[in-house]
Amino acid sequence: MPKPSDFGHWWYWVLYEWREWNPYRLARKITHFASNLWAYRGILWHDRDFDYFYLLDMIELKLSRMGSHFDKHRIVVDSLRIARECRVAAELCRRINQDNYLVGDITNESIIKGIDRKQADLNYLTHLIRKKILTWWD
């Protein structure tokens, strides 16, 4: 919150807060919150703070919802590309969580290849998010 001594910024903050709390806007925020809570109910119910699985599960749902939103509403210039990137990142989260990287018999070589495949997916996911996340809303 701005300092009261900075009257211009303080006055803007007061007007902004008043605008945020008008009844129509407040009703929309509550409705939007309730729909988000409903969409994330399964993840929130099972969420735990001790494993990367739950984080990737949350990111997967968020990215798939964003991909659908960009695809449906076309709110930015390159919506189809952004929707595809969000869906690719969501699929990578799903693959990492499923952990089906072992192919064939369980040998030391197949385990090492599986670990390498999982690490490659994780590297691509973090690369995609690091490089593209700031362009998904421009």
SVG drawing of the C-alpha trace seen along z (x, -y; Angstrom):
<svg xmlns="http://www.w3.org/2000/svg" viewBox="-24 -14 47 73">
<polyline fill="none" stroke="black" stroke-width="0.4" points="0.0,0.0 1.3,-3.5 2.3,-5.8 -0.3,-8.3 2.2,-11.1 2.2,-10.3 -1.3,-11.6 -1.6,-11.0 -0.7,-7.3 -2.8,-6.9 -5.8,-8.5 -5.5,-6.2 -5.3,-3.2 -8.4,-4.2 -10.3,-4.6 -9.0,-1.3 -10.0,0.5 -13.5,-1.0 -13.9,0.1 -12.7,3.6 -15.4,3.9 -18.4,2.7 -21.2,5.4 -21.2,6.5 -17.4,7.0 -17.4,8.7 -20.1,11.1 -18.1,11.9 -14.9,12.5 -16.8,14.9 -18.3,16.8 -14.9,17.1 -13.3,18.3 -16.1,20.9 -15.6,22.2 -11.8,22.4 -12.3,24.2 -14.6,26.7 -12.1,27.2 -9.2,27.8 -11.2,29.8 -9.6,33.1 -6.1,31.8 -6.7,29.7 -8.3,32.7 -5.3,35.0 -2.6,32.3 0.4,32.9 3.5,30.8 6.1,33.5 6.4,34.7 6.9,33.2 4.0,35.3 1.5,33.0 3.2,29.9 3.4,31.4 -0.3,32.4 -1.3,28.8 0.9,27.4 -0.6,30.0 -4.2,29.0 -3.4,25.3 -1.5,25.6 -4.3,27.7 -6.9,25.2 -4.8,22.3 -4.4,24.2 -8.2,24.7 -8.8,21.0 -6.3,19.7 -7.7,22.1 -11.4,21.2 -11.2,17.5 -8.2,16.5 -7.4,13.6 -3.8,13.1 -2.3,12.8 -0.8,16.2 -3.4,18.1 -3.1,21.4 0.7,21.6 0.4,20.7 -2.4,23.3 -0.2,25.9 2.8,25.0 0.6,25.1 -0.7,28.5 2.8,29.9 3.9,28.7 0.9,30.3 1.6,33.5 5.2,33.5 3.9,33.0 1.6,36.0 4.4,38.2 6.8,37.3 4.1,38.1 3.2,41.4 6.8,42.5 6.4,45.1 9.9,44.8 11.1,48.4 10.8,50.4 11.2,54.1 12.9,56.2 14.3,54.5 18.0,54.4 20.6,51.8 20.7,50.5 16.9,50.1 16.8,48.4 19.5,45.9 17.6,45.3 14.4,44.7 16.0,42.2 17.6,40.4 14.2,40.2 12.5,38.8 15.3,36.3 15.0,35.3 11.2,34.7 11.9,32.7 14.6,30.6 12.2,29.9 9.4,28.9 11.6,26.5 13.1,25.1 9.6,24.6 8.3,22.8 11.5,20.8 11.5,19.6 7.8,19.2 6.0,18.3 6.4,14.6 5.1,14.7 1.9,16.5 0.1,13.3 1.5,10.7"/>
</svg>
